[in-house]
C-alpha cells in the first residue's frame, strides 16, 4: 500500500497533496467509480500503473509490491515446520500478496477476504487481473466477499498464517471502524483463527511500537518487525507475531 493522501476524487472535504513519488507524472485517468457501504471506491490509471482510492484516501497502487510480497513470504518462512500450511490474506488490494502466495506451491489453501465488490470485479474482469496474475482461478484460492473484522469474529475456520493488509497500518486506518482490528478484541479474534504456533503478519506504512506492545499484551510471542526501504520517508514494515 501507499499511504499519502491524494486530491479528493469526488468526496467533499477530503483533499490532500499528491504523494511525492507521483508528482509530475501522468495525470490520473478514472477507469471506474463505485459506491459501497464504506464510501466511494475509485480505480484510476496513471501511466502504466493503477491506483485504488477509497473514500478519498489514496490506498494502494501497482508501482512497487515488495512489502506486500514480504507480508506473505515472512509468514511462510515462520512456518517452516508446517508441511502444507494454509493462509488467510486480509485484503485483495491490487493483488500482489495473493499472486505471491499462489506462486508458492507449499501453500495448501489460500483464502482472501475483500469487502469491496468493486475490487474483486476489477481483478476478475478488469485491469487489476494483470497484477493478480490469474491467482483467482487457482483451485487453492477462495475469495471471501466480506468484512475482515466480522469474518475473524464470526468464522470457525483456522489457518496457519494470517496476512493482513487492509489499512495503511495499525496507526493509520482507512476508516475508524477498522481500529477494532488492532485492539485487544481484534487481536484475540486473530489469535483464535490461528492454529497453535501460527503466524500473524500485519502490513504497515510505518513501524508501530504501540502495536508491538499490543501484540505482546494479547499473548503473541516472537514479536518482531521487518522493514522494506522506500524511495522517500520511513520504510514500509511487516509486523510479525506467533500464536503461543
Helices and strands as residue ranges (DSSP letters): G 20-22, E 29-36, E 39-46, E 49-54, E 57-61, H 66-77, E 86-90, H 96-102, E 109-113, H 117-124, H 129-132, G 135-137, E 141-144, H 148-154, E 159-164, G 176-181, H 184-192, E 194-204, H 209-217, E 220-228, E 236-243
